């Protein structure tokens, strides 16, 4: 998945009113774009690529309960090849579409 870095206007950080923090790249429309780190108030965090403000490309989404998804995102959803670990240790590796397991996996 190829990320268009030509639209990056600035690199920096921002703390939103709800306590969410973003550090990374922004496009000229003020949206998260390119590589970045987003941490929510509940300590859920995303590290990876953004496009027009949404998770897009390769990334890792780590939840507070210990669950984690590592793989491809499209328009904010788990989409493409990835690995999802549940908090109880169960793991699924395979294809995801629109945030859901798609087809067979291991």
PDB file as gemmi writes it, atoms N, CA and C in Angstrom:
CRYST1    1.000    1.000    1.000  90.00  90.00  90.00 P 1                      
ATOM      1  N   UNK A   1       0.853  -1.167   0.000  1.00  0.00           N  
ATOM      2  CA  UNK A   1       0.000   0.000   0.000  1.00  0.00           C  
ATOM      3  C   UNK A   1       0.898   1.229   0.000  1.00  0.00           C  
ATOM      4  N   UNK A   2       0.672   2.105  -0.925  1.00  0.00           N  
ATOM      5  CA  UNK A   2       1.523   3.272  -1.110  1.00  0.00           C  
ATOM      6  C   UNK A   2       0.861   4.503  -0.510  1.00  0.00           C  
ATOM      7  N   UNK A   3       1.579   5.202   0.355  1.00  0.00           N  
ATOM      8  CA  UNK A   3       1.061   6.415   0.985  1.00  0.00           C  
ATOM      9  C   UNK A   3       1.618   7.632   0.245  1.00  0.00           C  
ATOM     10  N   UNK A   4       0.735   8.568  -0.071  1.00  0.00           N  
ATOM     11  CA  UNK A   4       1.118   9.792  -0.764  1.00  0.00           C  
ATOM     12  C   UNK A   4       1.636  10.801   0.252  1.00  0.00           C  
ATOM     13  N   UNK A   5       2.962  10.963   0.297  1.00  0.00           N  
ATOM     14  CA  UNK A   5       3.568  11.901   1.239  1.00  0.00           C  
ATOM     15  C   UNK A   5       3.716  13.306   0.664  1.00  0.00           C  
ATOM     16  N   UNK A   6       3.294  13.523  -0.580  1.00  0.00           N  
ATOM     17  CA  UNK A   6       3.445  14.844  -1.185  1.00  0.00           C  
ATOM     18  C   UNK A   6       2.500  15.866  -0.572  1.00  0.00           C  
ATOM     19  N   UNK A   7       1.450  15.406   0.113  1.00  0.00           N  
ATOM     20  CA  UNK A   7       0.478  16.330   0.706  1.00  0.00           C  
ATOM     21  C   UNK A   7       0.809  16.719   2.141  1.00  0.00           C  
ATOM     22  N   UNK A   8       1.952  16.298   2.665  1.00  0.00           N  
ATOM     23  CA  UNK A   8       2.313  16.645   4.039  1.00  0.00           C  
ATOM     24  C   UNK A   8       2.721  18.116   4.093  1.00  0.00           C  
ATOM     25  N   UNK A   9       2.030  18.854   4.952  1.00  0.00           N  
ATOM     26  CA  UNK A   9       2.284  20.289   5.064  1.00  0.00           C  
ATOM     27  C   UNK A   9       3.123  20.626   6.289  1.00  0.00           C  
ATOM     28  N   UNK A  10       2.913  19.885   7.377  1.00  0.00           N  
ATOM     29  CA  UNK A  10       3.599  20.199   8.626  1.00  0.00           C  
ATOM     30  C   UNK A  10       3.688  18.944   9.484  1.00  0.00           C  
ATOM     31  N   UNK A  11       4.683  18.915  10.343  1.00  0.00           N  
ATOM     32  CA  UNK A  11       4.842  17.845  11.317  1.00  0.00           C  
ATOM     33  C   UNK A  11       4.781  18.476  12.696  1.00  0.00           C  
ATOM     34  N   UNK A  12       4.018  17.856  13.600  1.00  0.00           N  
ATOM     35  CA  UNK A  12       3.908  18.411  14.949  1.00  0.00           C  
ATOM     36  C   UNK A  12       2.931  17.624  15.781  1.00  0.00           C  
ATOM     37  N   UNK A  13       2.585  18.179  16.917  1.00  0.00           N  
ATOM     38  CA  UNK A  13       1.675  17.516  17.838  1.00  0.00           C  
ATOM     39  C   UNK A  13       0.501  18.393  18.197  1.00  0.00           C  
ATOM     40  N   UNK A  14      -0.559  17.732  18.657  1.00  0.00           N  
ATOM     41  CA  UNK A  14      -1.753  18.469  19.067  1.00  0.00           C  
ATOM     42  C   UNK A  14      -2.491  17.673  20.131  1.00  0.00           C  
ATOM     43  N   UNK A  15      -2.949  18.359  21.173  1.00  0.00           N  
ATOM     44  CA  UNK A  15      -3.777  17.746  22.217  1.00  0.00           C  
ATOM     45  C   UNK A  15      -5.199  18.272  22.039  1.00  0.00           C  
ATOM     46  N   UNK A  16      -6.133  17.347  21.774  1.00  0.00           N  
ATOM     47  CA  UNK A  16      -7.541  17.703  21.596  1.00  0.00           C  
ATOM     48  C   UNK A  16      -8.189  17.957  22.957  1.00  0.00           C  
ATOM     49  N   UNK A  17      -9.334  18.632  22.943  1.00  0.00           N  
ATOM     50  CA  UNK A  17     -10.037  18.965  24.186  1.00  0.00           C  
ATOM     51  C   UNK A  17     -10.406  17.739  25.005  1.00  0.00           C  
ATOM     52  N   UNK A  18     -10.661  16.605  24.352  1.00  0.00           N  
ATOM     53  CA  UNK A  18     -11.054  15.392  25.086  1.00  0.00           C  
ATOM     54  C   UNK A  18      -9.855  14.621  25.633  1.00  0.00           C  
ATOM     55  N   UNK A  19      -8.628  15.128  25.424  1.00  0.00           N  
ATOM     56  CA  UNK A  19      -7.432  14.487  25.941  1.00  0.00           C  
ATOM     57  C   UNK A  19      -6.697  13.625  24.934  1.00  0.00           C  
ATOM     58  N   UNK A  20      -7.268  13.393  23.769  1.00  0.00           N  
ATOM     59  CA  UNK A  20      -6.589  12.653  22.698  1.00  0.00           C  
ATOM     60  C   UNK A  20      -5.359  13.450  22.257  1.00  0.00           C  
ATOM     61  N   UNK A  21      -4.258  12.747  22.005  1.00  0.00           N  
ATOM     62  CA  UNK A  21      -3.020  13.399  21.573  1.00  0.00           C  
ATOM     63  C   UNK A  21      -2.580  12.792  20.242  1.00  0.00           C  
ATOM     64  N   UNK A  22      -2.222  13.659  19.293  1.00  0.00           N  
ATOM     65  CA  UNK A  22      -1.662  13.212  18.026  1.00  0.00           C  
ATOM     66  C   UNK A  22      -0.310  13.861  17.824  1.00  0.00           C  
ATOM     67  N   UNK A  23       0.672  13.042  17.428  1.00  0.00           N  
ATOM     68  CA  UNK A  23       1.990  13.540  17.050  1.00  0.00           C  
ATOM     69  C   UNK A  23       2.316  12.923  15.700  1.00  0.00           C  
ATOM     70  N   UNK A  24       2.580  13.759  14.718  1.00  0.00           N  
ATOM     71  CA  UNK A  24       2.889  13.233  13.394  1.00  0.00           C  
ATOM     72  C   UNK A  24       2.726  14.281  12.321  1.00  0.00           C  
ATOM     73  N   UNK A  25       2.334  13.818  11.149  1.00  0.00           N  
ATOM     74  CA  UNK A  25       2.236  14.682   9.969  1.00  0.00           C  
ATOM     75  C   UNK A  25       0.794  15.111   9.711  1.00  0.00           C  
ATOM     76  N   UNK A  26       0.658  16.310   9.151  1.00  0.00           N  
ATOM     77  CA  UNK A  26      -0.641  16.904   8.811  1.00  0.00           C  
ATOM     78  C   UNK A  26      -0.615  17.310   7.346  1.00  0.00           C  
ATOM     79  N   UNK A  27      -1.770  17.239   6.683  1.00  0.00           N  
ATOM     80  CA  UNK A  27      -1.831  17.736   5.301  1.00  0.00           C  
ATOM     81  C   UNK A  27      -2.226  19.215   5.306  1.00  0.00           C  
ATOM     82  N   UNK A  28      -2.313  19.803   4.133  1.00  0.00           N  
ATOM     83  CA  UNK A  28      -2.607  21.242   4.045  1.00  0.00           C  
ATOM     84  C   UNK A  28      -4.061  21.575   4.366  1.00  0.00           C  
ATOM     85  N   UNK A  29      -4.909  20.559   4.613  1.00  0.00           N  
ATOM     86  CA  UNK A  29      -6.292  20.800   5.037  1.00  0.00           C  
ATOM     87  C   UNK A  29      -6.442  20.624   6.547  1.00  0.00           C  
ATOM     88  N   UNK A  30      -5.311  20.417   7.258  1.00  0.00           N  
ATOM     89  CA  UNK A  30      -5.341  20.274   8.703  1.00  0.00           C  
ATOM     90  C   UNK A  30      -5.744  18.888   9.179  1.00  0.00           C  
ATOM     91  N   UNK A  31      -5.645  17.879   8.300  1.00  0.00           N  
ATOM     92  CA  UNK A  31      -5.993  16.509   8.663  1.00  0.00           C  
ATOM     93  C   UNK A  31      -4.725  15.687   8.866  1.00  0.00           C  
ATOM     94  N   UNK A  32      -4.792  14.704   9.782  1.00  0.00           N  
ATOM     95  CA  UNK A  32      -3.667  13.796   9.992  1.00  0.00           C  
ATOM     96  C   UNK A  32      -3.388  13.087   8.666  1.00  0.00           C  
ATOM     97  N   UNK A  33      -2.102  13.068   8.267  1.00  0.00           N  
ATOM     98  CA  UNK A  33      -1.763  12.515   6.956  1.00  0.00           C  
ATOM     99  C   UNK A  33      -0.293  12.098   6.949  1.00  0.00           C  
ATOM    100  N   UNK A  34      -0.029  10.836   6.647  1.00  0.00           N  
ATOM    101  CA  UNK A  34       1.335  10.320   6.698  1.00  0.00           C  
ATOM    102  C   UNK A  34       1.540   9.576   8.005  1.00  0.00           C  
ATOM    103  N   UNK A  35       2.763   9.469   8.441  1.00  0.00           N  
ATOM    104  CA  UNK A  35       3.098   8.711   9.648  1.00  0.00           C  
ATOM    105  C   UNK A  35       2.736   9.498  10.906  1.00  0.00           C  
ATOM    106  N   UNK A  36       2.154   8.786  11.889  1.00  0.00           N  
ATOM    107  CA  UNK A  36       1.801   9.459  13.136  1.00  0.00           C  
ATOM    108  C   UNK A  36       1.475   8.511  14.262  1.00  0.00           C  
ATOM    109  N   UNK A  37       1.278   9.097  15.428  1.00  0.00           N  
ATOM    110  CA  UNK A  37       0.943   8.381  16.664  1.00  0.00           C  
ATOM    111  C   UNK A  37      -0.281   9.071  17.266  1.00  0.00           C  
ATOM    112  N   UNK A  38      -1.327   8.293  17.542  1.00  0.00           N  
ATOM    113  CA  UNK A  38      -2.550   8.833  18.120  1.00  0.00           C  
ATOM    114  C   UNK A  38      -2.854   8.072  19.405  1.00  0.00           C  
ATOM    115  N   UNK A  39      -2.986   8.798  20.514  1.00  0.00           N  
ATOM    116  CA  UNK A  39      -3.307   8.170  21.795  1.00  0.00           C  
ATOM    117  C   UNK A  39      -4.599   8.773  22.329  1.00  0.00           C  
ATOM    118  N   UNK A  40      -5.567   7.878  22.596  1.00  0.00           N  
ATOM    119  CA  UNK A  40      -6.870   8.288  23.101  1.00  0.00           C  
ATOM    120  C   UNK A  40      -6.834   8.400  24.618  1.00  0.00           C  
ATOM    121  N   UNK A  41      -7.809   9.095  25.223  1.00  0.00           N  
ATOM    122  CA  UNK A  41      -7.822   9.272  26.680  1.00  0.00           C  
ATOM    123  C   UNK A  41      -7.833   7.958  27.469  1.00  0.00           C  
ATOM    124  N   UNK A  42      -8.401   6.886  26.903  1.00  0.00           N  
ATOM    125  CA  UNK A  42      -8.429   5.602  27.622  1.00  0.00           C  
ATOM    126  C   UNK A  42      -7.141   4.796  27.417  1.00  0.00           C  
ATOM    127  N   UNK A  43      -6.132   5.393  26.777  1.00  0.00           N  
ATOM    128  CA  UNK A  43      -4.827   4.808  26.467  1.00  0.00           C  
ATOM    129  C   UNK A  43      -4.828   3.827  25.305  1.00  0.00           C  
ATOM    130  N   UNK A  44      -5.934   3.686  24.578  1.00  0.00           N  
ATOM    131  CA  UNK A  44      -5.899   3.002  23.289  1.00  0.00           C  
ATOM    132  C   UNK A  44      -4.984   3.832  22.404  1.00  0.00           C  
ATOM    133  N   UNK A  45      -4.129   3.161  21.615  1.00  0.00           N  
ATOM    134  CA  UNK A  45      -3.205   3.929  20.789  1.00  0.00           C  
ATOM    135  C   UNK A  45      -3.063   3.327  19.405  1.00  0.00           C  
ATOM    136  N   UNK A  46      -2.804   4.198  18.443  1.00  0.00           N  
ATOM    137  CA  UNK A  46      -2.554   3.794  17.068  1.00  0.00           C  
ATOM    138  C   UNK A  46      -1.226   4.386  16.641  1.00  0.00           C  
ATOM    139  N   UNK A  47      -0.388   3.540  16.064  1.00  0.00           N  
ATOM    140  CA  UNK A  47       0.877   3.969  15.493  1.00  0.00           C  
ATOM    141  C   UNK A  47       0.904   3.500  14.051  1.00  0.00           C  
ATOM    142  N   UNK A  48       1.030   4.420  13.120  1.00  0.00           N  
ATOM    143  CA  UNK A  48       1.063   4.022  11.720  1.00  0.00           C  
ATOM    144  C   UNK A  48       0.732   5.173  10.799  1.00  0.00           C  
ATOM    145  N   UNK A  49       0.176   4.799   9.659  1.00  0.00           N  
ATOM    146  CA  UNK A  49      -0.091   5.771   8.606  1.00  0.00           C  
ATOM    147  C   UNK A  49      -1.548   6.247   8.608  1.00  0.00           C  
ATOM    148  N   UNK A  50      -1.711   7.499   8.220  1.00  0.00           N  
ATOM    149  CA  UNK A  50      -3.010   8.161   8.103  1.00  0.00           C  
ATOM    150  C   UNK A  50      -3.149   8.702   6.684  1.00  0.00           C  
ATOM    151  N   UNK A  51      -4.380   8.802   6.247  1.00  0.00           N  
ATOM    152  CA  UNK A  51      -4.671   9.514   5.008  1.00  0.00           C  
ATOM    153  C   UNK A  51      -5.960  10.293   5.220  1.00  0.00           C  
ATOM    154  N   UNK A  52      -5.882  11.599   5.042  1.00  0.00           N  
ATOM    155  CA  UNK A  52      -7.033  12.484   5.225  1.00  0.00           C  
ATOM    156  C   UNK A  52      -7.721  12.266   6.569  1.00  0.00           C  
ATOM    157  N   UNK A  53      -6.914  12.087   7.626  1.00  0.00           N  
ATOM    158  CA  UNK A  53      -7.423  12.001   8.990  1.00  0.00           C  
ATOM    159  C   UNK A  53      -7.741  10.606   9.491  1.00  0.00           C  
ATOM    160  N   UNK A  54      -7.770   9.606   8.601  1.00  0.00           N  
ATOM    161  CA  UNK A  54      -8.160   8.245   8.984  1.00  0.00           C  
ATOM    162  C   UNK A  54      -6.968   7.293   8.952  1.00  0.00           C  
ATOM    163  N   UNK A  55      -7.046   6.210   9.773  1.00  0.00           N  
ATOM    164  CA  UNK A  55      -6.031   5.160   9.709  1.00  0.00           C  
ATOM    165  C   UNK A  55      -6.041   4.620   8.282  1.00  0.00           C  
ATOM    166  N   UNK A  56      -4.889   4.589   7.636  1.00  0.00           N  
ATOM    167  CA  UNK A  56      -4.835   4.134   6.245  1.00  0.00           C  
ATOM    168  C   UNK A  56      -3.418   3.688   5.928  1.00  0.00           C  
ATOM    169  N   UNK A  57      -3.253   2.432   5.544  1.00  0.00           N  
ATOM    170  CA  UNK A  57      -1.926   1.881   5.293  1.00  0.00           C  
ATOM    171  C   UNK A  57      -1.555   0.952   6.435  1.00  0.00           C  
ATOM    172  N   UNK A  58      -0.279   0.766   6.658  1.00  0.00           N  
ATOM    173  CA  UNK A  58       0.176  -0.122   7.733  1.00  0.00           C  
ATOM    174  C   UNK A  58       0.107   0.575   9.079  1.00  0.00           C  
ATOM    175  N   UNK A  59      -0.311  -0.186  10.094  1.00  0.00           N  
ATOM    176  CA  UNK A  59      -0.385   0.380  11.424  1.00  0.00           C  
ATOM    177  C   UNK A  59      -0.613  -0.674  12.488  1.00  0.00           C  
ATOM    178  N   UNK A  60      -0.526  -0.217  13.730  1.00  0.00           N  
ATOM    179  CA  UNK A  60      -0.768  -1.064  14.895  1.00  0.00           C  
ATOM    180  C   UNK A  60      -1.751  -0.330  15.797  1.00  0.00           C  
ATOM    181  N   UNK A  61      -2.855  -1.002  16.129  1.00  0.00           N  
ATOM    182  CA  UNK A  61      -3.857  -0.446  17.036  1.00  0.00           C  
ATOM    183  C   UNK A  61      -3.852  -1.302  18.287  1.00  0.00           C  
ATOM    184  N   UNK A  62      -3.497  -0.703  19.429  1.00  0.00           N  
ATOM    185  CA  UNK A  62      -3.381  -1.414  20.695  1.00  0.00           C  
ATOM    186  C   UNK A  62      -4.467  -0.925  21.638  1.00  0.00           C  
ATOM    187  N   UNK A  63      -5.260  -1.857  22.147  1.00  0.00           N  
ATOM    188  CA  UNK A  63      -6.372  -1.542  23.040  1.00  0.00           C  
ATOM    189  C   UNK A  63      -5.940  -1.677  24.494  1.00  0.00           C  
ATOM    190  N   UNK A  64      -6.659  -1.013  25.394  1.00  0.00           N  
ATOM    191  CA  UNK A  64      -6.285  -1.005  26.810  1.00  0.00           C  
ATOM    192  C   UNK A  64      -6.397  -2.377  27.467  1.00  0.00           C  
ATOM    193  N   UNK A  65      -7.241  -3.259  26.935  1.00  0.00           N  
ATOM    194  CA  UNK A  65      -7.387  -4.587  27.536  1.00  0.00           C  
ATOM    195  C   UNK A  65      -6.301  -5.558  27.085  1.00  0.00           C  
ATOM    196  N   UNK A  66      -5.363  -5.086  26.247  1.00  0.00           N  
ATOM    197  CA  UNK A  66      -4.278  -5.922  25.760  1.00  0.00           C  
ATOM    198  C   UNK A  66      -4.500  -6.465  24.364  1.00  0.00           C  
ATOM    199  N   UNK A  67      -5.694  -6.338  23.811  1.00  0.00           N  
ATOM    200  CA  UNK A  67      -5.947  -6.760  22.431  1.00  0.00           C  
ATOM    201  C   UNK A  67      -5.159  -5.855  21.492  1.00  0.00           C  
ATOM    202  N   UNK A  68      -4.810  -6.408  20.309  1.00  0.00           N  
ATOM    203  CA  UNK A  68      -3.998  -5.632  19.378  1.00  0.00           C  
ATOM    204  C   UNK A  68      -4.246  -6.111  17.949  1.00  0.00           C  
ATOM    205  N   UNK A  69      -4.297  -5.155  17.012  1.00  0.00           N  
ATOM    206  CA  UNK A  69      -4.349  -5.458  15.588  1.00  0.00           C  
ATOM    207  C   UNK A  69      -3.115  -4.850  14.942  1.00  0.00           C  
ATOM    208  N   UNK A  70      -2.442  -5.655  14.136  1.00  0.00           N  
ATOM    209  CA  UNK A  70      -1.266  -5.189  13.416  1.00  0.00           C  
ATOM    210  C   UNK A  70      -1.438  -5.576  11.952  1.00  0.00           C  
ATOM    211  N   UNK A  71      -1.448  -4.589  11.081  1.00  0.00           N  
ATOM    212  CA  UNK A  71      -1.622  -4.899   9.666  1.00  0.00           C  
ATOM    213  C   UNK A  71      -2.083  -3.706   8.867  1.00  0.00           C  
ATOM    214  N   UNK A  72      -2.894  -3.992   7.847  1.00  0.00           N  
ATOM    215  CA  UNK A  72      -3.342  -2.969   6.914  1.00  0.00           C  
ATOM    216  C   UNK A  72      -4.680  -2.362   7.344  1.00  0.00           C  
ATOM    217  N   UNK A  73      -4.790  -1.058   7.112  1.00  0.00           N  
ATOM    218  CA  UNK A  73      -6.021  -0.305   7.381  1.00  0.00           C  
ATOM    219  C   UNK A  73      -6.453   0.373   6.092  1.00  0.00           C  
ATOM    220  N   UNK A  74      -7.753   0.598   5.972  1.00  0.00           N  
ATOM    221  CA  UNK A  74      -8.294   1.364   4.856  1.00  0.00           C  
ATOM    222  C   UNK A  74      -9.450   2.203   5.380  1.00  0.00           C  
ATOM    223  N   UNK A  75      -9.322   3.504   5.243  1.00  0.00           N  
ATOM    224  CA  UNK A  75     -10.351   4.453   5.676  1.00  0.00           C  
ATOM    225  C   UNK A  75     -10.817   4.205   7.110  1.00  0.00           C  
ATOM    226  N   UNK A  76      -9.865   3.903   7.999  1.00  0.00           N  
ATOM    227  CA  UNK A  76     -10.150   3.745   9.419  1.00  0.00           C  
ATOM    228  C   UNK A  76     -10.490   2.339   9.864  1.00  0.00           C  
ATOM    229  N   UNK A  77     -10.626   1.388   8.929  1.00  0.00           N  
ATOM    230  CA  UNK A  77     -11.014   0.009   9.249  1.00  0.00           C  
ATOM    231  C   UNK A  77      -9.836  -0.943   9.115  1.00  0.00           C  
ATOM    232  N   UNK A  78      -9.877  -2.079   9.881  1.00  0.00           N  
ATOM    233  CA  UNK A  78      -8.965  -3.189   9.612  1.00  0.00           C  
ATOM    234  C   UNK A  78      -9.332  -3.637   8.197  1.00  0.00           C  
ATOM    235  N   UNK A  79      -8.411  -3.616   7.273  1.00  0.00           N  
ATOM    236  CA  UNK A  79      -8.763  -3.948   5.894  1.00  0.00           C  
ATOM    237  C   UNK A  79      -7.501  -4.370   5.149  1.00  0.00           C  
ATOM    238  N   UNK A  80      -7.447  -5.632   4.757  1.00  0.00           N  
ATOM    239  CA  UNK A  80      -6.266  -6.193   4.116  1.00  0.00           C  
ATOM    240  C   UNK A  80      -5.707  -7.281   5.006  1.00  0.00           C  
ATOM    241  N   UNK A  81      -4.430  -7.568   4.854  1.00  0.00           N  
ATOM    242  CA  UNK A  81      -3.811  -8.613   5.668  1.00  0.00           C  
ATOM    243  C   UNK A  81      -3.452  -8.058   7.045  1.00  0.00           C  
ATOM    244  N   UNK A  82      -3.729  -8.853   8.078  1.00  0.00           N  
ATOM    245  CA  UNK A  82      -3.394  -8.422   9.425  1.00  0.00           C  
ATOM    246  C   UNK A  82      -3.432  -9.561  10.415  1.00  0.00           C  
ATOM    247  N   UNK A  83      -2.998  -9.239  11.619  1.00  0.00           N  
ATOM    248  CA  UNK A  83      -3.033 -10.172  12.741  1.00  0.00           C  
ATOM    249  C   UNK A  83      -3.759  -9.482  13.883  1.00  0.00           C  
ATOM    250  N   UNK A  84      -4.745 -10.176  14.437  1.00  0.00           N  
ATOM    251  CA  UNK A  84      -5.478  -9.653  15.591  1.00  0.00           C  
ATOM    252  C   UNK A  84      -5.268 -10.589  16.762  1.00  0.00           C  
ATOM    253  N   UNK A  85      -4.777 -10.036  17.866  1.00  0.00           N  
ATOM    254  CA  UNK A  85      -4.616 -10.777  19.110  1.00  0.00           C  
ATOM    255  C   UNK A  85      -5.689 -10.307  20.075  1.00  0.00           C  
ATOM    256  N   UNK A  86      -6.482 -11.230  20.577  1.00  0.00           N  
ATOM    257  CA  UNK A  86      -7.456 -10.874  21.611  1.00  0.00           C  
ATOM    258  C   UNK A  86      -6.730 -10.765  22.949  1.00  0.00           C  
ATOM    259  N   UNK A  87      -7.372 -10.157  23.911  1.00  0.00           N  
ATOM    260  CA  UNK A  87      -6.756  -9.981  25.224  1.00  0.00           C  
ATOM    261  C   UNK A  87      -6.518 -11.310  25.930  1.00  0.00           C  
ATOM    262  N   UNK A  88      -7.263 -12.369  25.552  1.00  0.00           N  
ATOM    263  CA  UNK A  88      -7.056 -13.674  26.180  1.00  0.00           C  
ATOM    264  C   UNK A  88      -5.972 -14.499  25.480  1.00  0.00           C  
ATOM    265  N   UNK A  89      -5.301 -13.915  24.489  1.00  0.00           N  
ATOM    266  CA  UNK A  89      -4.199 -14.584  23.811  1.00  0.00           C  
ATOM    267  C   UNK A  89      -4.580 -15.252  22.498  1.00  0.00           C  
ATOM    268  N   UNK A  90      -5.868 -15.429  22.218  1.00  0.00           N  
ATOM    269  CA  UNK A  90      -6.273 -16.022  20.947  1.00  0.00           C  
ATOM    270  C   UNK A  90      -5.849 -15.094  19.807  1.00  0.00           C  
ATOM    271  N   UNK A  91      -5.383 -15.703  18.703  1.00  0.00           N  
ATOM    272  CA  UNK A  91      -4.842 -14.916  17.592  1.00  0.00           C  
ATOM    273  C   UNK A  91      -5.490 -15.348  16.283  1.00  0.00           C  
ATOM    274  N   UNK A  92      -5.767 -14.374  15.413  1.00  0.00           N  
ATOM    275  CA  UNK A  92      -6.232 -14.653  14.052  1.00  0.00           C  
ATOM    276  C   UNK A  92      -5.335 -13.906  13.081  1.00  0.00           C  
ATOM    277  N   UNK A  93      -4.784 -14.642  12.129  1.00  0.00           N  
ATOM    278  CA  UNK A  93      -3.983 -14.027  11.078  1.00  0.00           C  
ATOM    279  C   UNK A  93      -4.639 -14.333   9.745  1.00  0.00           C  
ATOM    280  N   UNK A  94      -4.892 -13.303   8.967  1.00  0.00           N  
ATOM    281  CA  UNK A  94      -5.534 -13.494   7.673  1.00  0.00           C  
ATOM    282  C   UNK A  94      -6.023 -12.180   7.104  1.00  0.00           C  
ATOM    283  N   UNK A  95      -7.085 -12.271   6.309  1.00  0.00           N  
ATOM    284  CA  UNK A  95      -7.654 -11.098   5.649  1.00  0.00           C  
ATOM    285  C   UNK A  95      -8.783 -10.496   6.480  1.00  0.00           C  
ATOM    286  N   UNK A  96      -8.851  -9.177   6.425  1.00  0.00           N  
ATOM    287  CA  UNK A  96      -9.909  -8.417   7.076  1.00  0.00           C  
ATOM    288  C   UNK A  96     -10.533  -7.502   6.029  1.00  0.00           C  
ATOM    289  N   UNK A  97     -11.834  -7.281   6.144  1.00  0.00           N  
ATOM    290  CA  UNK A  97     -12.538  -6.352   5.266  1.00  0.00           C  
ATOM    291  C   UNK A  97     -13.518  -5.556   6.118  1.00  0.00           C  
ATOM    292  N   UNK A  98     -13.444  -4.249   6.025  1.00  0.00           N  
ATOM    293  CA  UNK A  98     -14.371  -3.399   6.761  1.00  0.00           C  
ATOM    294  C   UNK A  98     -14.389  -3.647   8.257  1.00  0.00           C  
ATOM    295  N   UNK A  99     -13.234  -4.004   8.822  1.00  0.00           N  
ATOM    296  CA  UNK A  99     -13.125  -4.212  10.264  1.00  0.00           C  
ATOM    297  C   UNK A  99     -13.487  -5.602  10.738  1.00  0.00           C  
ATOM    298  N   UNK A 100     -13.788  -6.514   9.808  1.00  0.00           N  
ATOM    299  CA  UNK A 100     -14.194  -7.868  10.190  1.00  0.00           C  
ATOM    300  C   UNK A 100     -13.321  -8.904   9.506  1.00  0.00           C  
ATOM    301  N   UNK A 101     -13.217 -10.083  10.141  1.00  0.00           N  
ATOM    302  CA  UNK A 101     -12.494 -11.200   9.541  1.00  0.00           C  
ATOM    303  C   UNK A 101     -13.164 -11.556   8.219  1.00  0.00           C  
ATOM    304  N   UNK A 102     -12.341 -11.811   7.195  1.00  0.00           N  
ATOM    305  CA  UNK A 102     -12.851 -12.112   5.860  1.00  0.00           C  
ATOM    306  C   UNK A 102     -12.214 -13.421   5.382  1.00  0.00           C  
ATOM    307  N   UNK A 103     -13.016 -14.449   5.244  1.00  0.00           N  
ATOM    308  CA  UNK A 103     -12.492 -15.717   4.744  1.00  0.00           C  
ATOM    309  C   UNK A 103     -11.728 -16.481   5.801  1.00  0.00           C  
ATOM    310  N   UNK A 104     -10.886 -17.366   5.308  1.00  0.00           N  
ATOM    311  CA  UNK A 104     -10.113 -18.235   6.199  1.00  0.00           C  
ATOM    312  C   UNK A 104      -8.851 -17.553   6.675  1.00  0.00           C  
ATOM    313  N   UNK A 105      -8.351 -18.011   7.796  1.00  0.00           N  
ATOM    314  CA  UNK A 105      -7.111 -17.510   8.350  1.00  0.00           C  
ATOM    315  C   UNK A 105      -6.541 -18.556   9.282  1.00  0.00           C  
ATOM    316  N   UNK A 106      -5.441 -18.195   9.914  1.00  0.00           N  
ATOM    317  CA  UNK A 106      -4.848 -19.114  10.889  1.00  0.00           C  
ATOM    318  C   UNK A 106      -4.848 -18.485  12.252  1.00  0.00           C  
TER     319      UNK A 106                                                      
END                                                                             
